[in-house]
C-alpha cells in the first residue's frame, strides 16, 4: 500500500513502461515529469502535493528502481478476487469538518463489516460509505449513489507496485471511465456511478484477461 509520497510516485511511474525506462536511464526532466504525473499522484495519495516534493521522490525512485515486469502486474489483477458493493454513497465536505464527522461515527459506532473510504485533496474530504455508514452520519439530499468494484489482490501480490495505475491505464485503453480508483493495501476500489452497470461489467471482463499495457513513445 502506498503510505508516503515516494511510494505513490513509484506506483504511478511503474504503470508506464516509457516513463519507467526513461527514469531508470536518467534521461528525463524531473520537473516536467513531476508536473505531468502530479494529478495521478494526488489522486492516489489523497492530498495536494507540491511539485518539488514529487521531484525529490522521483530522484529517490530513480536510484532504486528496476524495470517492472508488466506480465506480473497484469496477472496480479487478473487473478484477484472481485466483489461488487452496491448502495455506496458519497459525501464531500471541508476538511475542517473531518474531526466532527468522525467524532460522531466513533460515538455511535459502526458494524465491523461496514465499508468506508476517505481521502483528502485540495482542502476537501471525500467520504464513500455504505448504508450503515450513512445511517450514522445522516443522509442528505444530493448525496450521490455509486457501486464499488472491490478488487482484492492475492497475498503474493500485496506489495506489488503499479497495480492500481496499471488498472487505470488498461480501463482507459478500453474507454472505461470509472469515477475514481482508490488503493488501500491489497485492495483496489473502482468507483462507478450507480446506473453505469455496463461499464462495471465490462471492467470485470477486461481486467480478468491479462492485457499488455500500451507503451507510449515520443518522437
Residue frames as a rotation matrix with the C-alpha (Angstrom) as fourth column:
UNK 1
0.574 0.819 0.000 0.00
0.819 -0.574 0.000 0.00
0.000 0.000 -1.000 0.00
UNK 2
-0.198 -0.632 0.749 1.36
0.501 -0.722 -0.477 3.43
0.842 0.281 0.460 -0.87
UNK 3
0.500 0.370 -0.783 1.87
0.865 -0.174 0.470 5.15
0.038 -0.912 -0.408 2.52
UNK 4
0.092 -0.455 -0.886 4.18
0.280 -0.842 0.462 8.02
-0.956 -0.291 0.050 1.57
UNK 5
0.589 0.205 -0.782 4.80
-0.531 -0.631 -0.566 10.23
-0.609 0.748 -0.263 -1.43
UNK 6
-0.416 -0.839 -0.350 7.77
-0.847 0.218 0.484 8.25
-0.330 0.498 -0.802 -2.72
UNK 7
-0.724 0.205 0.659 5.75
0.185 0.978 -0.101 5.03
-0.665 0.048 -0.746 -2.78
UNK 8
0.395 0.915 -0.083 2.88
0.225 -0.183 -0.957 6.77
-0.891 0.359 -0.278 -4.54
UNK 9
0.314 -0.374 -0.873 5.23
-0.824 -0.563 -0.055 8.24
-0.471 0.737 -0.485 -7.15
UNK 10
-0.773 -0.617 0.148 6.72
-0.493 0.731 0.472 4.79
-0.399 0.291 -0.869 -7.73
UNK 11
-0.279 0.775 0.567 3.20
0.379 0.631 -0.677 3.38
-0.882 0.026 -0.470 -8.14
UNK 12
0.650 0.563 -0.510 2.39
-0.167 -0.549 -0.819 5.94
-0.741 0.618 -0.263 -10.84
UNK 13
0.046 -0.731 -0.681 5.68
-0.933 -0.274 0.231 5.69
-0.356 0.625 -0.695 -12.72
UNK 14
-0.750 -0.415 0.515 5.77
-0.288 0.906 0.311 1.90
-0.596 0.085 -0.799 -12.84
UNK 15
0.168 0.894 0.415 2.44
0.247 0.369 -0.896 1.87
-0.954 0.253 -0.159 -14.68
UNK 16
0.905 0.107 -0.411 4.01
-0.326 -0.445 -0.834 3.49
-0.272 0.889 -0.369 -17.74
UNK 17
0.634 -0.692 0.346 6.77
0.689 0.708 0.153 1.46
-0.351 0.141 0.926 -19.44
UNK 18
0.408 -0.479 0.777 8.07
0.551 -0.550 -0.628 4.53
0.728 0.685 0.039 -21.28
UNK 19
0.651 -0.128 0.748 8.39
-0.531 -0.781 0.329 6.56
0.542 -0.611 -0.577 -18.07
UNK 20
0.904 -0.307 0.297 9.96
-0.058 0.600 0.798 3.64
-0.424 -0.738 0.525 -16.23
UNK 21
0.505 -0.741 0.442 12.62
0.863 0.419 -0.283 3.20
0.025 0.524 0.851 -18.88
UNK 22
0.359 -0.349 0.866 13.35
0.244 -0.860 -0.448 6.92
0.901 0.372 -0.224 -19.15
UNK 23
0.811 -0.005 0.585 13.56
-0.522 -0.458 0.719 7.35
0.264 -0.889 -0.374 -15.38
UNK 24
0.811 -0.526 0.257 15.97
0.238 0.698 0.676 4.46
-0.535 -0.486 0.691 -14.93
UNK 25
0.372 -0.691 0.619 18.15
0.890 0.075 -0.450 5.76
0.265 0.718 0.643 -17.77
UNK 26
-0.139 -0.395 -0.908 18.36
0.723 -0.667 0.180 9.22
-0.677 -0.631 0.378 -16.19
UNK 27
-0.910 -0.184 0.371 17.39
0.407 -0.564 0.718 10.95
0.078 0.805 0.588 -19.44
UNK 28
0.056 0.998 0.034 14.50
0.881 -0.065 0.469 12.95
0.470 0.004 -0.882 -18.09
UNK 29
-0.601 -0.078 0.795 13.47
-0.168 -0.961 -0.221 16.42
0.781 -0.267 0.565 -16.93
UNK 30
-0.765 0.258 -0.591 12.35
0.624 0.527 -0.577 15.78
0.163 -0.810 -0.564 -13.36
UNK 31
-0.767 0.485 -0.421 10.33
-0.132 -0.760 -0.637 18.99
-0.629 -0.433 0.646 -13.06
UNK 32
-0.513 0.578 -0.634 8.42
-0.835 -0.163 0.526 18.36
0.201 0.799 0.566 -16.28
UNK 33
-0.566 0.281 -0.775 7.67
0.108 0.957 0.268 14.78
0.817 0.068 -0.572 -15.25
UNK 34
-0.865 0.227 -0.448 6.55
0.464 0.019 -0.885 15.91
-0.192 -0.974 -0.122 -11.79
UNK 35
-0.632 0.656 -0.413 4.05
-0.613 -0.749 -0.251 18.32
-0.474 0.094 0.875 -13.33
UNK 36
-0.479 0.422 -0.770 2.79
-0.660 0.406 0.633 15.62
0.579 0.811 0.084 -15.68
UNK 37
-0.443 0.262 -0.857 2.16
0.338 0.935 0.111 12.99
0.830 -0.240 -0.503 -13.02
UNK 38
-0.962 -0.005 0.273 1.02
-0.233 -0.507 -0.830 15.35
0.143 -0.862 0.487 -10.25
UNK 39
-0.114 0.989 0.094 -2.76
-0.949 -0.137 0.285 14.75
0.295 -0.057 0.954 -10.80
UNK 40
0.360 0.217 -0.907 -2.30
-0.156 0.973 0.171 10.97
0.920 0.080 0.384 -10.60
UNK 41
-0.639 -0.665 -0.387 -0.07
0.324 0.224 -0.919 11.27
0.698 -0.712 0.073 -7.53
UNK 42
-0.810 0.364 0.461 -2.59
-0.577 -0.638 -0.510 13.48
0.108 -0.679 0.726 -5.72
UNK 43
0.192 0.936 -0.296 -5.45
-0.808 0.322 0.493 11.13
0.557 0.144 0.818 -6.56
UNK 44
0.238 -0.156 -0.959 -3.65
0.215 0.971 -0.104 8.09
0.947 -0.181 0.265 -5.15
UNK 45
-0.754 -0.617 -0.225 -2.20
0.376 -0.124 -0.918 9.94
0.539 -0.777 0.326 -2.16
UNK 46
0.133 0.936 -0.325 -5.48
0.920 0.006 0.393 11.68
0.370 -0.351 -0.860 -1.35
UNK 47
0.491 -0.020 -0.871 -3.92
0.508 -0.806 0.305 15.07
-0.708 -0.592 -0.386 -0.68
UNK 48
0.975 -0.220 0.012 -2.41
-0.138 -0.653 -0.744 18.00
0.171 0.724 -0.668 -2.55
UNK 49
0.485 -0.874 0.038 1.30
0.685 0.406 0.604 17.56
-0.544 -0.267 0.796 -3.25
UNK 50
0.569 -0.360 -0.739 3.88
-0.438 -0.894 0.098 20.19
-0.696 0.268 -0.666 -4.23
UNK 51
0.920 -0.252 -0.301 5.80
-0.222 0.299 -0.928 19.73
0.324 0.920 0.220 -7.48
UNK 52
0.049 -0.976 0.213 9.14
-0.846 -0.154 -0.511 20.00
0.531 -0.155 -0.833 -5.65
UNK 53
0.004 0.029 1.000 8.10
-0.792 0.610 -0.015 17.16
-0.610 -0.792 0.025 -3.34
UNK 54
0.894 0.353 0.275 7.34
-0.101 0.758 -0.644 14.97
-0.436 0.548 0.713 -6.35
UNK 55
0.631 -0.739 -0.237 10.70
-0.498 -0.151 -0.854 15.88
0.595 0.657 -0.463 -7.91
UNK 56
-0.192 -0.716 0.671 12.52
-0.981 0.126 -0.147 14.75
0.021 -0.687 -0.727 -4.77
UNK 57
0.295 0.390 0.872 10.56
-0.458 0.859 -0.229 11.49
-0.839 -0.332 0.432 -4.78
UNK 58
0.979 0.042 -0.202 11.35
-0.204 0.346 -0.916 10.90
0.031 0.937 0.347 -8.45
UNK 59
0.187 -0.982 -0.036 15.06
-0.801 -0.131 -0.584 11.23
0.568 0.138 -0.811 -7.69
UNK 60
-0.240 -0.224 0.945 14.77
-0.836 0.543 -0.083 8.68
-0.494 -0.809 -0.317 -4.88
UNK 61
0.655 0.588 0.475 12.80
-0.257 0.764 -0.591 6.29
-0.710 0.265 0.652 -7.06
UNK 62
0.825 -0.339 -0.452 15.27
-0.475 0.017 -0.880 6.60
0.306 0.941 -0.147 -9.94
UNK 63
-0.126 -0.957 0.261 18.15
-0.967 0.060 -0.246 5.46
0.220 -0.283 -0.934 -7.71
UNK 64
-0.603 -0.087 0.793 16.49
-0.514 0.803 -0.302 2.21
-0.611 -0.589 -0.529 -6.67
UNK 65
0.385 0.917 -0.105 14.04
-0.651 0.189 -0.735 1.47
-0.654 0.351 0.670 -9.45
UNK 66
-0.803 -0.474 0.361 14.23
-0.058 0.665 0.745 -1.57
-0.593 0.577 -0.561 -11.69
UNK 67
-0.676 0.561 -0.477 12.10
-0.673 -0.208 0.710 -2.11
0.299 0.801 0.519 -14.77
UNK 68
-0.233 0.715 0.659 8.70
-0.702 0.345 -0.623 -3.60
-0.673 -0.608 0.421 -13.95
UNK 69
-0.995 0.053 0.087 7.59
0.095 0.798 0.595 -6.94
-0.038 0.600 -0.799 -15.34
UNK 70
-0.570 0.819 -0.067 4.14
-0.816 -0.573 -0.073 -5.92
-0.098 0.013 0.995 -16.56
UNK 71
-0.253 0.478 -0.841 3.09
-0.275 0.798 0.536 -9.51
0.928 0.367 -0.070 -17.15
UNK 72
-0.713 -0.043 -0.699 3.28
0.610 0.454 -0.650 -9.95
0.345 -0.890 -0.298 -13.36
UNK 73
-0.889 0.421 -0.183 1.26
-0.258 -0.788 -0.559 -6.77
-0.379 -0.450 0.809 -12.75
UNK 74
-0.375 0.770 -0.516 -1.36
-0.817 -0.012 0.576 -7.93
0.437 0.638 0.634 -15.26
UNK 75
-0.364 0.193 -0.911 -1.52
0.180 0.974 0.135 -11.34
0.914 -0.115 -0.389 -13.61
UNK 76
-0.945 -0.012 -0.327 -1.96
0.326 -0.112 -0.939 -9.76
-0.025 -0.994 0.110 -10.17
UNK 77
-0.612 0.766 -0.196 -5.12
-0.727 -0.642 -0.243 -8.03
-0.312 -0.006 0.950 -11.41
UNK 78
-0.226 0.534 -0.815 -6.44
-0.713 0.479 0.512 -10.97
0.664 0.697 0.272 -13.43
UNK 79
-0.407 -0.017 -0.913 -6.07
0.302 0.941 -0.152 -13.44
0.862 -0.338 -0.378 -10.55
UNK 80
-0.944 0.046 0.327 -7.58
-0.304 -0.509 -0.806 -11.16
0.129 -0.860 0.494 -7.89
UNK 81
-0.521 0.841 -0.148 -10.92
0.839 0.472 -0.270 -11.69
-0.157 -0.264 -0.952 -6.18
UNK 82
-0.857 0.287 0.427 -13.71
-0.017 -0.845 0.534 -9.39
0.515 0.451 0.729 -7.40
UNK 83
-0.470 0.738 -0.484 -16.63
0.836 0.195 -0.513 -8.14
-0.285 -0.646 -0.709 -5.29
UNK 84
-0.493 0.420 0.762 -19.46
0.290 -0.746 0.599 -5.77
0.820 0.516 0.246 -6.22
UNK 85
-0.608 0.284 -0.742 -20.71
0.733 -0.160 -0.662 -3.50
-0.307 -0.945 -0.110 -3.41
UNK 86
-0.290 0.610 0.738 -23.90
0.578 -0.503 0.643 -1.60
0.763 0.613 -0.207 -4.15
UNK 87
0.686 0.712 -0.149 -25.60
0.574 -0.403 0.713 1.23
0.448 -0.574 -0.685 -2.29
UNK 88
-0.242 -0.840 -0.486 -22.44
0.955 -0.294 0.032 3.28
-0.170 -0.457 0.873 -1.77
UNK 89
0.842 0.508 0.179 -22.96
0.526 -0.848 -0.065 6.99
0.119 0.149 -0.982 -1.15
UNK 90
-0.254 -0.936 0.245 -20.55
0.849 -0.337 -0.407 9.89
0.464 0.104 0.880 -1.41
UNK 91
0.859 0.406 -0.311 -20.25
0.506 -0.760 0.407 12.93
-0.071 -0.508 -0.859 0.86
UNK 92
-0.134 -0.887 0.443 -17.84
0.771 -0.374 -0.515 15.78
0.622 0.272 0.734 0.17
UNK 93
0.900 0.417 -0.128 -17.17
0.392 -0.647 0.654 18.30
0.190 -0.639 -0.746 2.93
UNK 94
0.519 -0.739 0.429 -14.47
-0.526 -0.672 -0.521 20.76
0.674 0.045 -0.738 4.07
UNK 95
-0.122 -0.674 -0.728 -11.52
0.308 0.672 -0.674 19.27
0.944 -0.306 0.125 5.89
UNK 96
-0.727 -0.125 0.675 -12.42
-0.496 -0.585 -0.642 21.48
0.476 -0.801 0.363 8.86
UNK 97
0.251 0.908 0.335 -15.46
-0.952 0.168 0.256 19.23
0.176 -0.383 0.907 9.46
UNK 98
-0.043 -0.313 -0.949 -13.45
-0.349 0.895 -0.279 15.99
0.936 0.319 -0.148 9.46
UNK 99
-0.933 -0.358 0.034 -12.99
-0.141 0.277 -0.951 15.79
0.331 -0.892 -0.308 13.24
UNK 100
-0.443 0.843 0.305 -16.70
-0.813 -0.235 -0.533 16.38
-0.377 -0.484 0.789 13.88
UNK 101
0.312 0.575 -0.757 -17.80
-0.853 0.521 0.044 13.74
0.419 0.631 0.652 11.35
UNK 102
-0.158 -0.445 -0.881 -15.51
-0.079 0.895 -0.438 11.06
0.984 0.000 -0.177 12.74
UNK 103
-0.913 -0.042 0.405 -16.34
-0.399 -0.106 -0.911 12.01
0.081 -0.993 0.080 16.29
UNK 104
0.017 0.996 0.087 -19.98
-0.978 0.035 -0.208 11.23
-0.210 -0.082 0.974 15.53
UNK 105
0.348 0.053 -0.936 -19.01
-0.532 0.833 -0.151 7.95
0.772 0.550 0.318 13.88
UNK 106
-0.659 -0.693 -0.292 -16.89
-0.116 0.478 -0.871 6.97
0.743 -0.540 -0.395 16.89
UNK 107
-0.707 0.440 0.553 -19.68
-0.682 -0.220 -0.697 7.75
-0.185 -0.871 0.456 19.36
UNK 108
0.318 0.946 -0.061 -22.34
-0.914 0.288 -0.286 5.79
-0.253 0.147 0.956 17.51
UNK 109
-0.331 -0.566 0.756 -20.06
-0.338 0.818 0.465 3.04
-0.881 -0.102 -0.462 16.25
UNK 110
0.128 0.302 -0.945 -20.11
-0.990 0.093 -0.105 1.07
0.056 0.949 0.311 13.02
UNK 111
0.880 0.162 0.446 -20.54
-0.194 0.981 0.027 -2.66
-0.434 -0.110 0.894 12.36
UNK 112
0.009 -0.986 0.165 -17.22
-0.154 0.162 0.975 -4.36
-0.988 -0.034 -0.150 11.53
UNK 113
-0.238 -0.076 0.968 -18.39
0.811 0.534 0.241 -5.18
-0.535 0.842 -0.066 8.00
UNK 114
0.719 0.500 -0.483 -19.07
0.216 -0.821 -0.528 -1.54
-0.661 0.275 -0.698 7.11
UNK 115
0.064 -0.668 0.741 -17.42
0.996 -0.001 -0.087 -0.07
0.059 0.744 0.665 4.02
UNK 116
0.912 0.156 -0.380 -15.92
0.203 -0.975 0.087 3.39
-0.357 -0.157 -0.921 4.45
UNK 117
0.038 -0.887 0.460 -13.21
0.998 0.013 -0.056 5.05
0.043 0.462 0.886 2.33
UNK 118
0.847 0.182 -0.499 -11.86
0.289 -0.946 0.144 8.54
-0.446 -0.267 -0.854 2.99
UNK 119
-0.109 -0.929 0.353 -9.41
0.994 -0.093 0.061 10.68
-0.024 0.358 0.933 1.04
UNK 120
0.527 0.174 -0.832 -8.42
0.400 -0.914 0.062 14.34
-0.750 -0.366 -0.552 1.24
UNK 121
-0.367 -0.646 0.670 -7.44
0.928 -0.201 0.314 16.72
-0.068 0.737 0.673 -1.56
UNK 122
-0.620 0.020 0.785 -7.47
0.341 -0.894 0.292 20.49
0.707 0.448 0.547 -2.00
UNK 123
-0.909 0.178 0.378 -8.98
-0.407 -0.577 -0.708 21.12
0.092 -0.797 0.597 1.42
UNK 124
0.119 0.990 -0.070 -11.94
-0.966 0.132 0.222 18.81
0.230 0.041 0.972 0.82
UNK 125
-0.712 -0.226 0.665 -12.72
-0.453 0.871 -0.189 15.40
-0.537 -0.435 -0.723 2.29
UNK 126
-0.109 0.678 -0.727 -14.44
-0.847 0.319 0.425 12.78
0.520 0.662 0.540 0.14
UNK 127
-0.621 0.010 0.783 -16.13
-0.574 0.675 -0.464 10.03
-0.533 -0.738 -0.413 2.13
UNK 128
-0.261 0.526 -0.809 -17.52
-0.672 0.502 0.544 6.93
0.693 0.686 0.222 0.46
UNK 129
-0.838 -0.009 0.546 -19.65
-0.475 0.505 -0.720 4.69
-0.270 -0.863 -0.427 2.65
UNK 130
-0.762 0.603 -0.236 -22.38
0.335 0.679 0.653 2.08
0.554 0.419 -0.720 2.60
UNK 131
0.156 0.945 0.287 -25.86
0.055 -0.298 0.953 2.33
0.986 -0.132 -0.099 4.09
UNK 132
0.477 -0.008 -0.879 -24.54
0.834 0.319 0.450 1.51
0.277 -0.948 0.159 7.56
UNK 133
-0.608 -0.768 -0.204 -22.15
0.794 -0.597 -0.117 4.47
-0.032 -0.233 0.972 7.45
UNK 134
-0.784 0.303 0.542 -24.75
-0.003 -0.874 0.486 6.92
0.621 0.379 0.686 6.20
UNK 135
0.349 0.880 -0.323 -27.30
0.424 0.159 0.892 5.77
0.836 -0.448 -0.317 8.75
UNK 136
0.139 -0.412 -0.901 -24.80
0.979 -0.079 0.187 7.07
-0.148 -0.908 0.392 11.33
UNK 137
-0.783 -0.542 -0.305 -23.72
0.497 -0.840 0.218 10.35
-0.375 0.019 0.927 9.71
UNK 138
0.033 0.912 -0.410 -27.15
0.157 -0.410 -0.899 11.00
-0.987 -0.035 -0.156 8.20
UNK 139
-0.282 -0.040 0.958 -28.28
0.942 0.178 0.285 11.14
-0.182 0.983 -0.012 4.60
UNK 140
-0.339 0.152 -0.928 -28.64
-0.036 -0.988 -0.148 14.43
-0.940 -0.017 0.341 2.75
UNK 141
0.784 0.579 0.224 -30.48
0.268 0.009 -0.963 15.40
-0.560 0.816 -0.148 -0.36
UNK 142
0.756 -0.526 -0.389 -27.92
-0.645 -0.503 -0.575 15.39
0.107 0.686 -0.719 -3.14
UNK 143
-0.081 -0.758 0.647 -25.81
-0.613 0.550 0.567 12.52
-0.786 -0.351 -0.509 -1.81
UNK 144
0.184 0.103 -0.978 -24.90
-0.953 0.260 -0.152 10.61
0.239 0.960 0.146 -4.96
UNK 145
0.581 0.101 0.808 -25.08
-0.433 0.879 0.201 6.82
-0.689 -0.467 0.554 -5.06
UNK 146
0.017 -0.704 -0.710 -22.37
-0.985 0.108 -0.131 4.60
0.169 0.702 -0.692 -6.51
UNK 147
0.994 0.108 0.005 -21.35
-0.108 0.986 0.129 0.99
0.009 -0.129 0.992 -6.96
UNK 148
0.224 -0.965 0.136 -17.89
-0.897 -0.150 0.416 -0.20
-0.381 -0.215 -0.899 -5.89
UNK 149
0.803 -0.212 -0.557 -15.89
-0.103 0.872 -0.479 -2.85
0.587 0.442 0.678 -7.65
UNK 150
0.573 -0.591 0.568 -13.65
-0.744 -0.083 0.663 -4.18
-0.345 -0.802 -0.487 -4.89
UNK 151
0.661 -0.470 -0.584 -10.56
-0.209 0.632 -0.746 -5.99
0.720 0.616 0.320 -6.20
UNK 152
0.754 -0.388 0.530 -8.62
-0.526 0.126 0.841 -7.97
-0.393 -0.913 -0.110 -3.60
UNK 153
0.262 -0.761 -0.594 -5.10
-0.766 0.210 -0.607 -8.87
0.587 0.614 -0.528 -4.70
UNK 154
0.810 -0.055 -0.584 -3.73
0.259 0.926 0.273 -12.22
0.526 -0.373 0.765 -3.64
UNK 155
0.888 -0.421 -0.183 -1.20
0.092 -0.228 0.969 -12.18
-0.450 -0.878 -0.164 -0.82
UNK 156
0.160 -0.892 0.424 1.70
0.863 0.334 0.378 -12.85
-0.479 0.305 0.823 -3.17
UNK 157
-0.208 -0.176 0.962 0.98
0.807 -0.587 0.067 -9.57
0.553 0.790 0.264 -4.98
UNK 158
0.589 0.605 -0.536 0.01
0.807 -0.468 0.359 -7.42
-0.034 -0.644 -0.764 -1.99
UNK 159
0.322 -0.546 -0.774 3.14
0.268 -0.731 0.627 -5.25
-0.908 -0.409 -0.090 -2.11
UNK 160
-0.245 -0.430 0.869 3.49
0.929 0.153 0.337 -5.12
-0.278 0.890 0.362 -5.88
UNK 161
-0.350 0.108 -0.930 3.76
0.005 -0.993 -0.117 -1.50
-0.937 -0.046 0.348 -7.09
UNK 162
-0.896 -0.070 -0.439 1.96
-0.394 -0.333 0.856 -0.30
-0.206 0.940 0.271 -10.19
UNK 163
-0.764 0.599 0.240 -1.23
0.618 0.786 0.004 -2.36
-0.186 0.151 -0.971 -9.88
UNK 164
0.125 0.897 -0.424 -3.75
0.609 -0.407 -0.680 0.45
-0.783 -0.173 -0.597 -9.48
UNK 165
-0.066 -0.204 -0.977 -2.08
-0.517 -0.830 0.208 2.73
-0.853 0.519 -0.051 -12.03
UNK 166
-0.971 -0.239 0.014 -1.87
-0.134 0.589 0.797 -0.19
-0.199 0.772 -0.604 -14.48
UNK 167
-0.428 0.891 0.155 -5.56
0.794 0.452 -0.406 -0.85
-0.432 -0.050 -0.901 -13.89
UNK 168
0.205 0.502 -0.840 -6.41
0.085 -0.864 -0.496 2.78
-0.975 0.031 -0.219 -14.66
UNK 169
-0.461 -0.450 -0.765 -4.50
-0.680 -0.375 0.630 2.71
-0.570 0.811 -0.133 -17.94
UNK 170
-0.964 0.132 0.232 -5.98
0.233 0.843 0.485 -0.60
-0.131 0.521 -0.843 -19.10
UNK 171
-0.073 0.991 -0.113 -9.50
0.762 -0.018 -0.647 0.65
-0.643 -0.134 -0.754 -18.39
UNK 172
0.127 0.070 -0.989 -8.72
-0.283 -0.953 -0.104 3.90
-0.951 0.293 -0.101 -20.19
UNK 173
-0.832 -0.489 -0.261 -7.42
-0.405 0.213 0.889 1.99
-0.380 0.846 -0.375 -23.21
UNK 174
-0.782 0.605 0.149 -10.81
0.615 0.711 0.340 0.24
0.100 0.358 -0.928 -23.33
UNK 175
-0.651 0.486 0.583 -12.73
-0.169 -0.842 0.513 3.51
0.740 0.235 0.630 -22.93
UNK 176
0.313 0.659 -0.684 -13.98
0.695 0.332 0.638 2.60
0.647 -0.675 -0.354 -19.47
UNK 177
-0.488 -0.476 0.732 -14.01
-0.011 -0.835 -0.550 5.66
0.873 -0.276 0.402 -17.24
UNK 178
0.086 0.489 -0.868 -14.83
0.902 0.332 0.276 4.99
0.423 -0.806 -0.413 -13.59
UNK 179
0.874 0.297 0.385 -15.44
0.110 -0.892 0.438 7.86
0.474 -0.340 -0.812 -11.19
UNK 180
0.387 -0.774 0.501 -12.33
-0.915 -0.390 0.103 7.02
0.115 -0.498 -0.859 -9.17
UNK 181
0.540 -0.333 -0.773 -9.76
0.173 0.943 -0.286 4.34
0.824 0.021 0.566 -8.38
UNK 182
0.417 -0.322 0.850 -8.50
-0.857 -0.450 0.250 4.02
0.302 -0.833 -0.463 -4.81
UNK 183
0.151 -0.424 -0.893 -5.94
0.089 0.906 -0.414 1.57
0.985 -0.017 0.174 -3.45
UNK 184
0.388 -0.049 0.920 -5.81
-0.902 -0.222 0.369 0.56
0.186 -0.974 -0.131 0.20
UNK 185
-0.071 -0.508 0.858 -3.26
-0.600 0.709 0.371 -2.16
-0.797 -0.489 -0.355 0.93
UNK 186
-0.906 -0.251 0.341 -4.02
0.064 0.715 0.697 -5.21
-0.418 0.653 -0.631 -1.18
UNK 187
-0.018 0.969 0.245 -7.47
0.807 0.158 -0.568 -3.85
-0.590 0.187 -0.785 -2.06
UNK 188
-0.985 -0.173 -0.012 -8.33
0.126 -0.762 0.636 -1.65
-0.119 0.625 0.772 -5.03
UNK 189
-0.124 0.984 -0.132 -11.72
0.546 -0.043 -0.837 0.08
-0.828 -0.175 -0.532 -5.16
UNK 190
-0.942 -0.055 0.332 -13.05
0.323 -0.423 0.846 1.16
0.094 0.904 0.416 -8.55
UNK 191
-0.486 0.766 -0.420 -15.96
0.181 -0.382 -0.906 3.58
-0.855 -0.517 0.047 -8.20
UNK 192
-0.853 0.318 0.415 -18.78
0.435 -0.008 0.900 3.55
0.290 0.948 -0.131 -10.76
UNK 193
-0.667 0.729 0.154 -21.95
-0.745 -0.655 -0.127 5.60
0.009 -0.199 0.980 -10.90
UNK 194
-0.410 0.518 0.751 -24.91
-0.370 0.658 -0.656 3.51
-0.834 -0.547 -0.078 -9.80
UNK 195
0.622 0.783 -0.005 -26.53
-0.284 0.220 -0.933 3.34
-0.730 0.582 0.359 -13.23
UNK 196
0.270 -0.604 -0.750 -23.32
-0.961 -0.118 -0.251 2.64
0.063 0.788 -0.612 -15.14
UNK 197
0.479 -0.014 0.878 -23.62
-0.390 0.892 0.227 -1.14
-0.786 -0.451 0.422 -14.83
UNK 198
0.992 -0.117 0.053 -22.45
0.098 0.424 -0.900 -1.73
0.083 0.898 0.432 -18.41
UNK 199
0.367 -0.910 0.192 -19.04
-0.584 -0.386 -0.714 -0.18
0.724 0.150 -0.673 -17.68
UNK 200
0.199 -0.244 0.949 -18.83
-0.930 0.259 0.261 -2.10
-0.310 -0.935 -0.175 -14.41
UNK 201
0.675 0.126 0.727 -19.25
-0.073 0.992 -0.104 -5.49
-0.734 0.017 0.679 -16.03
UNK 202
0.895 -0.445 0.042 -17.04
0.059 0.023 -0.998 -4.58
0.443 0.895 0.047 -18.99
UNK 203
0.286 -0.811 0.511 -14.35
-0.885 -0.428 -0.183 -3.61
0.367 -0.400 -0.840 -16.48
UNK 204
0.332 -0.114 0.936 -14.53
-0.607 0.734 0.305 -7.01
-0.722 -0.669 0.175 -14.78
UNK 205
0.905 0.063 0.422 -14.35
0.246 0.731 -0.636 -8.82
-0.348 0.679 0.646 -18.11
UNK 206
0.756 -0.642 0.128 -11.42
-0.221 -0.435 -0.873 -6.67
0.616 0.632 -0.470 -19.27
UNK 207
0.216 -0.718 0.662 -9.38
-0.957 -0.289 -0.001 -6.93
0.192 -0.633 -0.750 -16.09
UNK 208
0.472 -0.003 0.881 -9.74
-0.447 0.861 0.242 -10.68
-0.759 -0.509 0.405 -15.72
UNK 209
0.840 -0.311 0.445 -7.96
0.541 0.529 -0.653 -11.11
-0.032 0.790 0.613 -19.05
UNK 210
0.175 -0.842 -0.510 -4.29
0.452 -0.391 0.802 -10.06
-0.874 -0.371 0.313 -18.64
UNK 211
0.895 0.184 0.406 -3.62
0.445 -0.409 -0.797 -7.28
0.020 0.894 -0.448 -21.13
UNK 212
-0.209 -0.976 0.062 -0.30
0.975 -0.213 -0.057 -5.82
0.068 0.049 0.996 -22.27
UNK 213
0.323 0.288 -0.901 -0.10
0.480 -0.871 -0.106 -2.21
-0.815 -0.399 -0.420 -21.20
UNK 214
0.805 0.013 0.593 0.07
0.562 -0.337 -0.755 0.30
0.190 0.942 -0.278 -24.02
UNK 215
-0.075 -0.904 -0.421 3.54
0.847 -0.281 0.451 1.75
-0.526 -0.323 0.787 -24.31
UNK 216
0.916 0.328 -0.233 3.88
0.193 -0.866 -0.461 5.41
-0.353 0.377 -0.856 -25.21
UNK 217
0.018 -0.928 0.371 6.61
0.979 0.093 0.183 6.65
-0.205 0.360 0.910 -27.48
UNK 218
0.559 0.095 -0.824 7.94
0.092 -0.994 -0.052 10.10
-0.824 -0.047 -0.564 -28.14
UNK 219
0.752 -0.264 0.604 9.16
0.640 0.072 -0.765 11.42
0.159 0.962 0.223 -31.44
